[in-house]
Amino acid sequence: IVKNAAELTHTEDGFAYIYDAAINELVVKAAIGRKAEDYKGFRIKPGEGMGGKVWQSGQPLLIEDYRNWPGRSSASLFDDIVAALGVPIISGERVLGVIGLVFYDTDTQFHPEEVDIVCRFADLAAIALENANLYSQMQTELAEKQRVESALRLSEQHYRSVFENTG
């Protein structure tokens, strides 16, 4: 999803933060471009940097001059970003994460109409995340059902054995 959104906005660099409620942080789970490996696993708190502000507000954010933007992250990883676009991944009332796209080239900017394009990709990401969560829940419930059925069979065998061996 990040790769396709980046292609349509003519950038090669982007990432997707996913909110981790257990640690109350956004974690980069997918990244493309020149700093992809550095981005993966990077964490920020809600309200911190572009991703945190987008997560907190639930609104897209287009930053034309990231270097001078007062809300920029203090992490040196982002020092050479010139322009940035962040879009929330929303499901119902919850913000699940943020798609972030960036330019390092001083001659290139995102256009306001590209915000709508990336919002469509964020909708797809929300559907994918919800499906993954449902699948995970189904797997957990299936494993629990199998565990209960196994315990029931063992219990039935035990009581059958007791009944058959009782004089």
N, C-alpha and C positions, 0 to 999 in steps of 0.2 A: 504494500500500500504506500509506504514512504517512497519507494523507488518510482512508482507510477506518478505520484503527486509531484515529485521533484522533476520528472521528465516534462510534465505538462506546464510547469512553471519555469522551465529552462534553467534549473540549477542541478548541480551534481551532489549537493550536500544537504543532508537532513537526518532527522532522528525521530523516534517516538518514545515519549515518556509514558509509563504506566504507573498509576497510583498504587502504592503498597500500603494498605491500611494498617498492617501490623507494625510498621515503622513510621507511619505518617510521613512518607516521602514519595517523591516521584523518582522513578528509576528508568534510565534509558535502556530499553529492551531491544531496540532495533536501530541501526544507523547505517547510512551510506555516505560515500564520499571520502575525501582526503583524511578526515579525522575519525572515521567510523570506529576503528578499534579503540581510540581514546574515549569516544563518547559512550560506548557500551558499558553499562554498569554505573555510569555517573549518576549521582543522587543529588536532589535538591529538595528543600522543604517548600510546602505551599506558600505562595507569596514571594518566593525568592527567584530573581531573574525572570526572563521572559516566560519560561515554562511554568514556573510557580505562579506568576501573575495570571496567566491564561487559565490555569487550573482553578485558582481562587475565584476569578471573575466569571468563568464559564463563557467568556467572549473571545472572539478572535483578536489578535493584536498584530498590527503591521508596524514595524520599526524601520524607518528609513536610514537612521544614523545610530546604529547600535553602540558604536564606540563612545558616543556622547550622551546616550540615553541614561537618565538618572537611575533607572531601575535595574540596570544590567547586573549580571552575576559578577561576583568578585573572583571567580575561578579563572585562572590564566588560560584555561582551555578555550575560552570564548574571546580572548583579546583581539584576534584578527578578524572577527566578524564585522562586516560593514552593514549589511541589511538582514533583517530577520522577519519571519512570519510564523506566528504560532496560532494553532487552531485547536480548540478543545474537542476531545472525543467524548460525546455525551450519550448516555443511555437513560432515558426517563429524566429523572431529576439529578442524576449523579454524573459527575465528570470522572470518567475512567482514566483519562490520560490526555496527552497533548501531542499533536504532530507539529514538529518544528522544522522549518526549512531556512537555510541561510545562504547568503552570498559572501564570498571573501573578496570579490572583485569590486573595486571602487566605482566602476562604470555601470554596474548593473543594479537594478532595483526591482522589487516586486510591484506589480500593478494591482490596484484595488480590486479589479475583476477576478484576479487570481485567488483572492480570499474565498470567493464562492466555490471555485474549483476545489480548493483544499478542504473546504467544509464538506463537500460531497465525499471526499476520500475519508474524512473523519467519521462520517456516517457509516461508511463501509467498515471501518475499523471497529466502530462500536458494535456492529452486528457480529463481526468475527469474534470479538472479545466475549460478547454475551453467549455466542454459540460454544466457545471454548469453555466458559464457566458452566454452562448447562451440561456439556459432555463430561466435565470433571465431576460435577455433582452426581450425574447418572452413574459414573464408574464407582464412586464412593458408595452410593446406595446399593448398587449391584453387589459390590464386595461385602457389604454389611448383610445383605440378604443371604448371600452364599454362606457367610459365617454363621448366621442364625440357623439356616437349614442344616448345616453340618452339626451344629450343637444339638439340634432337635433329633437328628438321626442317632447320634451317640447316646442321647438320653433315652430314646426309644429302645435301642439295643440293650442298654443297661437294665431298664425295667422289664423288658421281655426276658432277659437272662435271669433276673431275680424271680420273676413269676414262674418260669419254666423249671427252675431249680428249687422251688419251694415245695416241700412235701405236704 
